[in-house]
């Protein structure tokens, strides 16, 4: 580890320690802290044009605020944010907008979230407590360099971002960010490369060249797996680049980014047969102390696969972070509410009551509602959390899954239902990717198809038939689904199992405009329009032994 990295860790630890202590010190003051956060927000929001138009008052109580303002979603802000961006004005809240952060959902188009100074201050509160606890929980990561993931902007959107890079380090204040960058294995300017492909190649070059890598933070474990697998695909090109310290044919795409050089890394790559092997990664990054990624709900099997490739590193989950704000984060082995950051309320998933955070009880299933420094008021998330305990008065949570569902013909399938269906499957060596809701089939009727990744040695026909039957039986436990099936509105559930299903799924997400790095495995997805050809080819194929003109019951649905 270089002198700059060592100094960066020492100074960063000193700077984040007060944030960790502050989070611990006020764990018994949840209600007073949250009421104070609301007063601060009301003061800033009531001074903005939109707040004045809506009659917001700085002296509202918590109860008055909840009575006066409705629960909202992004659609309530879309037009206003478009005007705010075009006019370069602060319409939502009296705090300067530092940048607009793009994000995308499972069914929505790209959303642009205003990152104001006030909002960044809120994020700094939680990430400081998180990093402070990270140094305490995993001291080994303080001896090496760090990789904090960037979310690649799609190539055709890069002109719209005005140089705004989705860098996890930008959640820190500028002083802490400056020190954090001293510890980084890969420079943020990687995101300025001409295409997402070039950005990914440059990332791998820097990571492979760094034997002191001590910490890897990615959001989706599938993104982490993709990095390692792409290293295998590009191993010869990476080796050639690292020997010379020059980008070669990619030079003109790299926006002047210096190329790393490492004879050691080049030798390891050339000796590697390209198979995903834990021993190779342990040789490449012997000092790796911590791996961090989503590891709950639909992400769990993919996190386990990623952990199996890097078993010499400790593992830490993420909690519930979104581009719109943070709800929970890892702290002392739990996932407590980030109560020092935004203003929080919770909708009871069972009866719809809206509760203050100090009113929640253990075992409740809740949907978060946030009021943030971006100007969003009572912004409802699409996630379900279960209260699993408390740190002082502050609730901690387990993430159960997304709350947004699919309703093709009135069957009302939720993401949590889809997750429960997948949790109950007998999968053997296969991994579920998503339960896909499709509008069209070969009979022009909608239905559900489970996408599964399997090994090359597995008989896909037998696996597809077994899993389709299991999914259909499980979904039949939903009254509305069963009724839709009996009325002939839905075709029977189907399954497609392919060795590279995760890549097929991610490619389709990109084609639908989702942002690399933000894409994650979801238990349920609704893909409108035509069925992707690669899936239709499998679904339409007759099963072995079928007579001409006769369809296998598993395949006739699409």
Secondary structure, DSSP 8 states (H G I E B T S, - for coil): --HHHHHHHHHHHHHHHHHHHHHHHTTT-HHHHHHHHHHHHHHHHHTSHHHHHHT--TT--HHHHHHHS--B-GGGTHHHHHHHHHHT---SSSS-EEEEEEE--SSS--EEEEEEHHHHHHHHHHHHHHHHHHHHH-GGGGGSEEEE-B----GGGGGGSTT---BGGGGS-HHHHHHHHHTBSS-GGGGGSSSHHHHHHHHHHHHHT-TTEEEEE-SSHHHHHHHHHHHHHTHHHHHHHHHHTS-GGGGGGSTT------HHHHHHHHH--S---HHHHHHHTTT--EEE---SGGGHHHHHHHHHHTTTSEEE---SEETTEE-EEEETTEEEE-TTTSEEEEEETTT--EEEGGG--TT-EEEEEEE-TTS--SEE-SEEEEEEEEETTEEEEEEEEE---B-SSS--B-HHHHHHHHHT---TT-EEEEEEEES--TTS-BEEEEEEE--TTS-HHHHHHHHHHHHHHHHTTSHHHHHHHHTTSB---EEEEETTHHHHHHHHHHHTT--TTT----SEEEE-SS--HHHHHHHTS--TT--TT---TTTTT-
